[in-house]
């Protein structure tokens, strides 16, 4: 599982220490300020997308290894004191974690946290959308690779498109605004989906985002030729639907380039980590479901926050562990480097 860095646990003291210095934002050695934390709450999932997970016999982490809600909240509280202001919950599939809205409520109440967002496959969303909204969840990204039940099954190796669509509409009815729909763009699969997905987003006033396929699939089939680039998709959408007009950048660290159709109906975003890496403006930090801090999706090193948390650390110990991880961040993910080494974890084990 790559390289793990542990810090010696601090003295056995009580779990909350608001008073200490902690001091200063999370700035790496290239000047990037980290304000965005992605927290995976589980590696489990109720579908088996081939670009992420193995088809069968998945070895999930035993439950006692996963951070508890209290441990996650403590981690978020400490990072908020170093400038983290946005938290996105992910997985695995975050909605398979029991009572997720309880965690949302805990995190929404932390000083300095301005936004809690969630990335989900939508299958369990119809049942949970209202509770999540009431708990303080602000934004939703819902994966939607296809509107065809056959293609959905080919990708996810499970049934479920109807539940996903029901989840999307339940979320809208629960009051979520600016819902984003994410499709992984894969050559040989996504081409026939592009126009129907673009039209769906227009019809329902949502944003469709196409994400280039990254080398994080568990079965190790990724190759650069399998990446359907954002530029190719854009050309198809402009030809088949309407011209796209670039939107102003509201967040300089945002990974997506966003467009609106020229007639003002519907939005499209492109996340092009392979053909147009955006590492130079990366402000993200990750916490895996079992409490490992990662400074990049493609990192081969991790910092063991769970050992520190369960070793009776002070908040300062935890802050220093996070700072060490950020301090060691590399300038880029290196996918295009001939020496590139894939991380030992697949996407579902990191938290996308
Ligand atoms: N289960 C949730 C979902 O489906 O949205 C959250 C976790 S999933 C790992 C988060 C995002 O990562 C999804 O949008 C998914 O499509 C994307 N993803 C997974 N594997 C990927 C890969 N190899 N390349 C690009 N995106 C990937």
Boltz pocket constraint, residues with backbone or C-beta under 6 A from the ligand:
constraints:
  - pocket:
      binder: B
      contacts: [[A, 45], [A, 51], [A, 52], [A, 90], [A, 91], [A, 92], [A, 93], [A, 94], [A, 119], [A, 120], [A, 121], [A, 141], [A, 142], [A, 143], [A, 182], [A, 183], [A, 184], [A, 211], [A, 212], [A, 213], [A, 214], [A, 215], [A, 216], [A, 217], [A, 347], [A, 348], [A, 351], [A, 352]]
      max_distance: 6.0
